Amino acid sequence: MKILYTLLIALSSFTFFSCSKETSTTQVNVMNSLLTNKNWYLDYSITEAMTSTTPVVFKSYVGQSTYFITYLKNGDTKDSDGITGTYTVELINGESQIHMQLKTSNGNPFEVIYNIISVGESNMVLSKVTTGPATKLYFTTK
Amino acid sequence: MGLANTILYRGLCISILTIFVGSEVHAQTLTKKQQDSAFLLHPGQERIRKIKKSLAKAFVNFTNNDLSLYGSLNLSKQKINDKGITAPINYLYSSLNNNSYEAGFSGGFRMDGMYKEKHPYSFSFGINRIIVGNNYQNIYSLAPFIDDFTHFKADNVFTTLNITAHYKKLLPVNDMNKYKFYAVVGPSFDYKISSISEENLINSAGNKAIINGDFGAEFDNKGYYVLFAHYKYGVNMKSSSVPIQLNRFEIGMSIKTKDLF
């Protein structure tokens, strides 16, 4: 009988160790790995309507498809307009965000925060956090 | 947890090795030192003897045991339901979903015997290298731009330790004194010993334990070897945000160790 209890305890230990090992940084690490060391080309931006009666504004980047932004593994970012700075991916109250501390070509600092709507190997959708109507930015790696 | 797992595996391996080494009996001439040592107390050996005695007592109804080595080919496919994933991550559906059976392999030990001298059974302990095809149940899109993606990328190559207990029913087919055909049924348990990717840990999706229901058929050729074909239907042992159904076909052969060594 004793041996059966031992086997039962061994099986319970297996079950205990079968729990997942997610940590607070798991999701951020995965999003970082998908985001970094690529040129993200802006294909579309969509600005939502101020009111339900105003139509949605589609702003196509046809002719401006050379705009891109790069997030480097060391935490630096730069875009095709010459704006540089640093970024961090953060998870705040369940919302995944990119916080960017940037400098214009004149050296003036400013901060931009994007909500990550979706990020993948080759597609990314961000939403700019502003007080006015939200703008969604659609990127691909081409 | 990772360290605890590593310690657990090492502990298990050492225990298994100890049992095997301890069960070996060599007929050889003892040296003077060994003769002296025979009169001394050996707590380790004593413990192993007690475990053996206890096992024999606990499994007194399990008789006619034959130890075999087995090897098999596995064909596996998993159904993945990623509805519980809330992380804003996309993976292109077309690049992940192949909805096919992929080939892996297994090997290990198997004990065939008789319970209370009338119920044939088999226990097996082995290692599986599972390569699995993926069938994603949910497809998402983000209009007007991203079409057909999933929120989850399941691991499709992993290694498991497997423990199986099968009840065997002798079928009245052919000359049963020569060739025996069995129908088998029973549970099995898989524990992933390969590391789980970070993608698989998001939103508590990671799960290492799989519990299976098995059934199949076996052909015993005069006790020389056994050919078997099993179907295994597995699910996560613990609740997960991504329930996975693992379907496997296992085709293989076992040979008695006393015929091999």
Interface residues (C-beta under 8 A of the other chain):
Chain A: M1 K2 I3 L4 S13 F14 T15 F17 S18 C19 S20 K21 E22 T23 T26 Q27 N29 V30 M31 S33 L34 D43 Y44 G94 S96 I116 I117 S118 V119 G120 E121 S122 N123 V125 Y138
Chain B: M1 G2 A4 N5 L8 I51 S54 L55 K57 A58 T86 A87 P88 I89 N90 Y91 L92 L142 P144 F145 I146 F149 F189 Y191 I196 E198 E199 L201 I202 N203 S204 A205 G206 N207 K208 A209 M237 K238 S240
